[in-house]
């Protein structure tokens, strides 16, 4: 078997409807025109293997007819989980675990910020006009409330320290000097209240700081902590279980004897985490219908992601298993290259399945086409704003299908990368994004929609937490 479910014989990924129909038409190529007076040529009965091949070709052709346009498939995936998202209960999450989640409730200040008058600079707190007599003791951040200042008095103060009562202003260290008698003089004009952060300058207790739906960024974590929070109410991460299918897959070492390394097992879990999911399990299954049925029906995940087995070969068990459990197919094939034989199904209320093609880059296409919009809905995240860039080179297009091409991003254009076949990862490994190439292709300099890869727009550490 070829990599990850691209079964022996013609691969559904590369088979057009017209090609498949021609192949299965009586087994003899193009049909004879109606009314042709020539007698039909009798062919020997097809062997079982020929009949199986013809059935596979016919199934591939039917799947091509059912395939959904790429933009529509993404819309269907985003809408599929709306009712599920509405039923998901918020969770209370410690600040250390909340990065990347979405607030389920407004963030309301639990205290004034700052909660007392504080010094904005290192220097002296002074009272009245100078020069000032300087107290011996200073005021540090975290110190108890200092004694009030009298007119003509100053005290050393650190940034963030509590301002003594009756302070007129803070004189910065670089703006003051002391004379031989130890008296402090300003070296430039001062303003009343200078370099003092008054209590409640940023907010008052009860003020709404952020609306529900805000994504928890590092800055939001800092704001929540400053406002008095130890935990936040957030939308829980969608739980995802990954099922890697295939008899031919190795988990270590070099490929040998017809066996290949599993590329999707190591790649998909961190990619799914970068899309906001909690990966609860990664299971490797042989090409066995009973094992697949048991794995799907016993899963408690919000989303099951399978790899391979979505075509119509003799060991492609995803479609038969979904029929057996009465799952609802929402998307059965997408008009996109690579990744045409992807699918989306509603297994039961609160649970969906995304079937990814087995070829690695085709699986990436399926991940961004179907899994990303669905996970985004479950996590209550807004859709990223779409944008376009001109392509530096012309890109050959498929006659009927959208193409997703790995590209590198420059300041004002995108550079198409090589090694972009369905089974290849070399191009996407060097990419910043995928360019969306419409049917028919694009000219050099033509604008194309760009899909950012998660780690290209955020720090690696933030993506994979």
C-alpha positions as CSV (number, residue, x, y, z in Angstrom):
1,X,0.0,0.0,0.0
2,X,1.3,3.5,-0.8
3,X,1.6,6.2,1.8
4,X,-1.2,6.6,4.3
5,X,-4.2,5.3,2.5
6,X,-3.3,6.2,-1.1
7,X,-4.1,2.6,-2.0
8,X,-2.7,0.4,-4.9
9,X,-3.9,1.4,-8.3
10,X,-5.3,4.8,-9.3
11,X,-5.4,7.3,-6.4
12,X,-8.7,9.0,-6.0
13,X,-6.7,12.2,-5.3
14,X,-5.6,12.3,-8.9
15,X,-8.7,11.0,-10.7
16,X,-11.1,13.3,-12.5
17,X,-14.7,12.5,-12.9
18,X,-14.4,12.3,-16.6
19,X,-11.4,10.0,-16.4
20,X,-13.1,7.7,-13.9
21,X,-16.2,7.5,-16.0
22,X,-14.2,6.6,-19.1
23,X,-12.3,3.9,-17.2
24,X,-15.4,2.2,-15.9
25,X,-17.6,2.5,-19.0
26,X,-18.0,-1.2,-20.0
27,X,-14.3,-1.7,-19.2
28,X,-13.5,-0.8,-22.8
29,X,-12.8,2.9,-22.7
30,X,-15.2,5.4,-24.4
31,X,-18.6,4.2,-25.2
32,X,-19.7,3.5,-28.8
33,X,-21.9,6.3,-30.2
34,X,-25.6,5.7,-30.2
35,X,-26.8,4.1,-33.4
36,X,-23.3,2.8,-34.4
37,X,-24.2,-0.1,-36.9
38,X,-21.0,-2.0,-36.1
39,X,-21.6,-5.1,-34.0
40,X,-20.5,-4.8,-30.4
41,X,-17.2,-6.6,-29.7
42,X,-17.5,-9.3,-27.1
43,X,-14.9,-9.1,-24.4
44,X,-13.9,-11.9,-22.1
45,X,-15.5,-11.8,-18.6
46,X,-13.6,-9.6,-16.3
47,X,-11.6,-11.1,-13.5
48,X,-12.5,-10.5,-9.8
49,X,-9.5,-8.1,-9.5
50,X,-10.7,-6.2,-12.7
51,X,-14.2,-6.0,-11.3
52,X,-12.8,-4.7,-7.9
53,X,-10.8,-2.1,-9.8
54,X,-13.7,-1.0,-11.9
55,X,-15.9,-0.7,-8.7
56,X,-13.2,1.4,-7.1
57,X,-13.1,3.7,-10.2
58,X,-16.9,4.0,-10.2
59,X,-16.9,4.8,-6.5
60,X,-14.2,7.5,-7.1
61,X,-16.3,9.0,-9.9
62,X,-19.4,9.1,-7.7
63,X,-17.4,10.7,-5.0
64,X,-16.2,13.3,-7.4
65,X,-19.8,14.1,-8.3
66,X,-20.7,14.5,-4.6
67,X,-17.7,16.7,-3.8
68,X,-18.2,20.1,-2.3
69,X,-16.6,23.3,-3.5
70,X,-13.7,24.3,-1.3
71,X,-15.2,27.6,0.1
72,X,-18.5,25.9,0.7
73,X,-16.8,23.1,2.6
74,X,-15.2,25.5,5.0
75,X,-18.5,27.2,5.6
76,X,-20.2,23.9,6.3
77,X,-17.5,22.9,8.7
78,X,-17.7,26.2,10.6
79,X,-21.5,25.9,10.9
80,X,-21.6,22.2,11.7
81,X,-20.7,22.7,15.4
82,X,-22.7,25.8,16.2
83,X,-25.3,24.0,18.3
84,X,-22.6,21.9,20.0
85,X,-20.7,25.1,20.9
86,X,-23.8,26.7,22.4
87,X,-24.2,23.7,24.8
88,X,-20.6,23.7,26.0
89,X,-20.4,24.8,29.6
90,X,-17.7,27.3,30.6
91,X,-14.8,26.2,32.7
92,X,-12.8,27.9,35.4
93,X,-9.2,27.9,34.4
94,X,-6.1,29.0,36.3
95,X,-4.2,31.8,34.7
96,X,-1.3,29.5,34.0
97,X,-3.5,27.3,31.7
98,X,-5.7,29.9,30.1
99,X,-3.4,31.1,27.3
100,X,-5.2,30.8,23.9
101,X,-8.7,30.2,25.4
102,X,-11.7,32.5,24.8
103,X,-13.3,34.3,27.7
104,X,-16.7,32.9,28.5
105,X,-17.7,35.9,30.7
106,X,-16.6,39.6,30.7
107,X,-13.5,40.4,32.6
108,X,-14.5,42.9,35.3
109,X,-12.0,44.6,37.6
110,X,-12.0,43.3,41.1
111,X,-10.1,46.3,42.4
112,X,-9.0,49.8,41.5
113,X,-6.0,49.9,39.3
114,X,-3.7,51.0,40.7
115,X,-5.2,50.2,44.1
116,X,-3.4,53.2,45.8
117,X,-1.5,56.2,44.6
118,X,1.9,55.0,43.4
119,X,5.2,56.5,42.2
120,X,5.7,56.3,38.4
121,X,9.5,56.9,38.8
122,X,12.5,56.4,41.1
123,X,13.2,59.7,42.8
124,X,11.8,61.7,45.7
125,X,8.3,62.3,46.9
126,X,8.1,66.0,47.8
127,X,5.6,68.2,49.6
128,X,5.3,71.9,48.8
129,X,7.8,74.1,47.0
130,X,11.6,73.3,47.3
131,X,14.2,73.1,48.4
132,X,13.3,70.2,50.7
133,X,14.7,68.5,53.7
134,X,15.2,64.8,52.9
135,X,14.1,62.2,55.4
136,X,16.7,59.5,56.2
137,X,14.4,56.5,55.5
138,X,13.1,55.8,52.0
139,X,9.9,54.2,50.7
140,X,10.2,51.0,48.7
141,X,7.6,49.1,46.7
142,X,5.7,46.8,49.0
143,X,6.5,48.9,52.1
144,X,3.7,49.7,54.6
145,X,2.0,53.1,54.3
146,X,4.6,55.8,54.9
147,X,4.1,58.7,57.2
148,X,2.6,61.8,55.7
149,X,4.9,64.5,54.4
150,X,5.1,68.0,55.8
151,X,5.6,71.1,53.6
152,X,9.3,71.4,52.7
153,X,9.9,67.7,53.3
154,X,11.0,64.9,50.8
155,X,11.6,61.2,51.0
156,X,13.4,58.8,48.6
157,X,10.9,56.7,46.8
158,X,11.0,53.7,44.3
159,X,8.9,53.1,41.3
160,X,5.6,51.4,42.4
161,X,5.9,52.4,46.0
162,X,3.0,53.9,47.8
163,X,2.9,57.7,47.8
164,X,3.0,59.3,51.3
165,X,-0.1,61.4,52.2
166,X,0.2,65.1,51.3
167,X,2.8,64.5,48.5
168,X,2.8,67.3,45.9
169,X,4.7,65.5,43.2
170,X,7.5,63.0,42.5
171,X,10.9,64.5,41.5
172,X,12.8,62.1,39.3
173,X,16.3,61.1,40.4
174,X,17.8,62.8,37.3
175,X,16.0,66.0,38.0
176,X,17.2,66.7,41.5
177,X,20.4,67.6,43.3
178,X,21.4,68.0,46.9
179,X,23.5,70.9,48.3
180,X,26.2,70.8,51.0
181,X,23.6,71.0,53.7
182,X,21.8,67.9,52.3
183,X,18.8,69.9,51.0
184,X,17.2,68.8,47.7
185,X,16.8,71.2,44.8
186,X,14.9,70.7,41.5
187,X,16.9,71.1,38.3
188,X,13.8,71.8,36.2
189,X,10.3,73.1,36.7
190,X,7.8,70.7,38.3
191,X,4.1,70.3,37.9
192,X,1.6,69.4,40.6
193,X,1.0,65.6,40.6
194,X,4.0,64.9,38.3
195,X,5.0,61.2,38.0
196,X,2.2,60.1,40.4
197,X,-0.1,57.3,39.3
198,X,-3.4,58.1,41.1
199,X,-5.5,55.4,42.5
200,X,-8.0,54.1,39.8
201,X,-6.1,55.8,37.0
202,X,-6.6,52.7,34.8
203,X,-9.9,51.4,36.1
204,X,-12.2,51.4,39.1
205,X,-13.5,48.2,40.8
206,X,-16.4,46.9,38.8
207,X,-15.3,48.4,35.4
208,X,-15.6,46.0,32.5
209,X,-12.1,45.4,31.1
210,X,-12.8,42.9,28.3
211,X,-15.9,41.5,26.7
212,X,-16.7,37.8,26.6
213,X,-15.2,36.3,23.5
214,X,-11.8,37.9,23.9
215,X,-8.9,35.6,23.2
216,X,-6.6,35.1,26.3
217,X,-3.3,36.5,25.1
218,X,-0.2,37.0,27.4
219,X,-1.3,40.6,27.9
220,X,-4.8,39.5,28.9
221,X,-3.2,37.2,31.5
222,X,-1.3,40.1,32.9
223,X,-4.4,42.3,33.0
224,X,-6.4,39.6,34.7
225,X,-3.7,39.1,37.4
226,X,-3.4,42.9,38.0
227,X,-7.2,43.1,38.3
228,X,-7.2,40.5,41.1
229,X,-8.0,37.2,39.2
230,X,-6.5,33.8,40.0
231,X,-8.8,32.1,37.5
232,X,-10.9,33.1,34.5
233,X,-14.1,31.7,33.1
234,X,-13.3,30.3,29.6
235,X,-14.7,28.2,26.8
236,X,-13.0,24.8,27.1
237,X,-10.7,23.5,24.5
238,X,-12.3,21.1,22.0
239,X,-11.2,17.5,22.8
240,X,-9.8,15.7,19.8
241,X,-8.8,12.1,19.3
242,X,-6.5,11.1,16.4
243,X,-6.8,7.7,14.8
244,X,-3.9,6.9,12.5
245,X,-4.9,4.1,10.1
246,X,-2.6,1.8,8.1
247,X,-0.9,-1.6,8.1
248,X,2.2,-0.1,6.4
249,X,3.2,2.4,9.0
250,X,6.4,2.4,11.1
251,X,6.7,4.5,14.3
252,X,10.5,4.5,14.3
253,X,13.5,3.8,12.1
254,X,13.9,4.0,8.4
255,X,11.4,2.7,5.8
256,X,12.0,-0.8,4.7
257,X,10.3,-3.8,3.0
258,X,7.4,-1.8,1.7
259,X,6.8,-0.2,5.1
260,X,7.0,3.6,5.6
261,X,7.3,6.0,8.5
262,X,4.2,7.5,9.9
263,X,4.5,11.2,9.3
264,X,1.0,12.2,10.4
265,X,1.2,10.7,13.9
266,X,3.9,13.1,15.0
267,X,2.6,16.0,12.9
268,X,-1.2,16.2,13.6
269,X,-1.3,16.5,17.4
270,X,0.9,19.6,17.7
271,X,-0.9,21.1,14.7
272,X,-4.3,20.5,16.3
273,X,-3.0,22.0,19.6
274,X,-1.9,25.0,17.6
275,X,-5.5,25.3,16.3
276,X,-6.7,25.4,19.9
277,X,-7.6,21.7,20.6
278,X,-6.8,19.4,23.5
279,X,-5.5,16.2,22.0
280,X,-6.8,13.5,24.3
281,X,-5.3,10.5,22.5
282,X,-3.4,9.4,19.4
283,X,-4.2,5.8,18.5
284,X,-2.6,3.7,15.7
285,X,-5.0,1.2,14.1
286,X,-4.4,-1.5,11.5
287,X,-6.6,-1.6,8.4
288,X,-9.3,-3.4,10.3
289,X,-13.0,-2.4,10.0
290,X,-13.9,-3.8,13.5
291,X,-11.1,-2.0,15.2
292,X,-12.1,1.3,13.5
293,X,-15.7,0.8,14.5
294,X,-14.8,0.2,18.1
295,X,-12.5,3.2,18.2
296,X,-15.1,5.6,16.8
297,X,-18.0,4.3,18.9
298,X,-16.0,4.3,22.1
299,X,-14.5,7.8,21.7
300,X,-15.7,10.6,24.0
301,X,-13.9,13.3,22.0
302,X,-15.7,16.3,20.5
303,X,-13.8,15.6,17.2
304,X,-12.4,12.4,15.9
305,X,-9.7,12.9,13.2
306,X,-8.8,9.9,11.1
307,X,-5.9,9.6,8.6
308,X,-6.3,7.6,5.4
309,X,-9.0,5.2,4.5
310,X,-11.3,7.8,3.0
311,X,-11.2,6.6,-0.6
312,X,-12.9,3.5,-2.0
313,X,-10.2,0.8,-1.9
314,X,-10.6,-2.6,-0.4
315,X,-9.1,-1.6,2.9
316,X,-10.6,1.9,3.1
317,X,-13.0,1.4,6.0
318,X,-14.0,5.0,6.9
319,X,-17.1,5.3,4.7
320,X,-18.5,1.8,5.5
321,X,-18.0,2.4,9.2
322,X,-19.8,5.7,9.1
323,X,-22.7,4.1,7.2
324,X,-22.8,1.3,9.8
325,X,-23.2,3.7,12.7
326,X,-25.7,5.9,10.8
327,X,-23.4,9.0,10.9
328,X,-24.5,12.0,8.8
329,X,-22.1,12.9,6.0
330,X,-21.9,16.6,5.8
331,X,-19.0,16.8,3.4
332,X,-18.1,13.9,1.2
333,X,-15.1,15.0,-0.8
334,X,-14.0,18.5,-1.6
335,X,-13.1,20.1,-4.9
336,X,-9.5,20.9,-3.8
337,X,-6.0,19.6,-4.6
338,X,-4.4,18.1,-2.7
339,X,-6.9,16.5,-0.4
340,X,-10.0,15.8,-2.5
341,X,-11.1,12.6,-0.6
342,X,-11.5,14.3,2.7
343,X,-14.8,14.2,4.6
344,X,-16.8,15.6,7.5
345,X,-19.5,13.6,9.4
346,X,-21.7,14.1,12.4
347,X,-21.2,10.9,14.4
348,X,-23.8,11.9,17.1
349,X,-24.9,15.0,18.9
350,X,-21.8,16.8,20.2
351,X,-19.4,14.7,18.2
352,X,-18.0,15.0,14.6
353,X,-15.4,13.2,12.6
354,X,-13.0,14.6,10.0
355,X,-11.6,12.1,7.7
356,X,-8.2,13.2,6.3
357,X,-6.6,11.7,3.2
358,X,-3.6,9.6,4.0
359,X,-1.0,11.5,1.9
360,X,0.7,14.0,4.2
361,X,0.2,17.3,2.3
362,X,-3.4,16.2,1.4
363,X,-4.0,15.7,5.1
364,X,-2.7,19.2,5.8
365,X,-5.2,20.4,3.3
366,X,-8.0,18.6,5.0
367,X,-6.9,19.9,8.4
368,X,-7.2,23.5,7.3
369,X,-10.3,23.0,5.2
370,X,-12.5,21.1,7.6
371,X,-10.9,20.7,11.1
372,X,-9.8,24.3,11.5
373,X,-13.2,25.9,11.0
374,X,-15.0,23.3,13.1
375,X,-12.5,23.7,16.0
376,X,-12.7,27.4,15.7
377,X,-16.5,27.3,16.2
378,X,-16.2,24.9,19.2
379,X,-13.7,27.2,20.8
380,X,-15.8,30.3,20.1
381,X,-13.0,32.0,18.2
382,X,-13.7,34.4,15.4
383,X,-12.6,33.6,11.8
384,X,-9.2,35.1,10.9
385,X,-9.5,38.1,8.6
386,X,-8.8,37.0,5.1
387,X,-6.2,38.7,3.0
388,X,-4.5,38.4,-0.4
389,X,-1.0,38.8,-1.7
390,X,0.3,38.8,-5.3
391,X,2.1,35.6,-6.3
392,X,5.6,36.0,-7.6
393,X,5.3,33.3,-10.1
394,X,2.4,31.8,-12.2
395,X,0.8,28.7,-10.6
396,X,-0.7,26.0,-12.7
397,X,-4.3,25.3,-11.7
398,X,-6.6,22.3,-11.8
399,X,-9.4,22.7,-14.4
400,X,-12.2,22.3,-11.9
401,X,-10.7,22.3,-8.3
402,X,-9.1,24.8,-6.0
403,X,-5.4,24.2,-5.3
404,X,-3.6,24.9,-2.0
405,X,0.0,25.7,-2.5
406,X,2.7,26.1,0.1
407,X,4.2,29.6,-0.1
408,X,6.8,31.7,1.6
409,X,5.7,35.2,2.6
410,X,7.6,38.4,1.8
411,X,6.7,41.9,2.7
412,X,4.5,42.5,-0.4
413,X,4.2,39.1,-2.2
414,X,4.1,35.3,-1.8
415,X,6.6,32.9,-3.2
416,X,5.2,29.5,-4.4
417,X,7.4,26.7,-3.1
418,X,8.3,23.4,-4.8
419,X,7.7,19.9,-3.5
420,X,3.9,20.5,-3.2
421,X,2.6,17.1,-4.3
422,X,0.0,15.3,-2.1
423,X,2.6,13.0,-0.5
424,X,5.2,15.6,0.1
425,X,6.0,17.6,3.3
426,X,9.2,19.3,2.1
427,X,7.3,22.4,0.8
428,X,5.0,22.9,3.7
429,X,7.9,22.4,6.2
430,X,9.5,25.6,4.7
431,X,6.2,27.5,4.2
432,X,4.7,30.4,6.1
433,X,1.2,29.9,4.6
434,X,-0.9,28.2,1.9
435,X,-2.0,30.2,-1.2
436,X,-5.5,29.5,-2.5
437,X,-5.3,29.0,-6.3
438,X,-8.6,29.0,-8.0
439,X,-9.5,26.6,-10.8
440,X,-7.6,27.5,-13.9
441,X,-4.5,28.8,-12.0
442,X,-3.0,32.2,-11.5
443,X,-0.7,34.5,-13.4
444,X,2.5,35.9,-12.0
445,X,1.6,39.0,-10.0
446,X,-2.0,38.0,-9.6
447,X,-3.5,38.3,-6.1
448,X,-4.3,35.1,-4.2
449,X,-6.0,34.4,-0.9
450,X,-3.5,33.4,1.8
451,X,-4.1,31.0,4.7
452,X,-1.5,31.6,7.5
453,X,0.0,28.7,9.3
454,X,-0.5,29.0,13.1
455,X,3.2,29.2,13.9
456,X,3.9,31.8,11.3
457,X,1.8,34.5,13.1
458,X,2.6,33.6,16.7
459,X,5.4,32.3,18.8
460,X,6.0,28.5,18.7
461,X,5.6,28.2,22.4
462,X,2.3,30.0,22.4
463,X,1.0,27.9,19.6
464,X,1.6,24.5,21.2
465,X,0.6,25.2,24.8
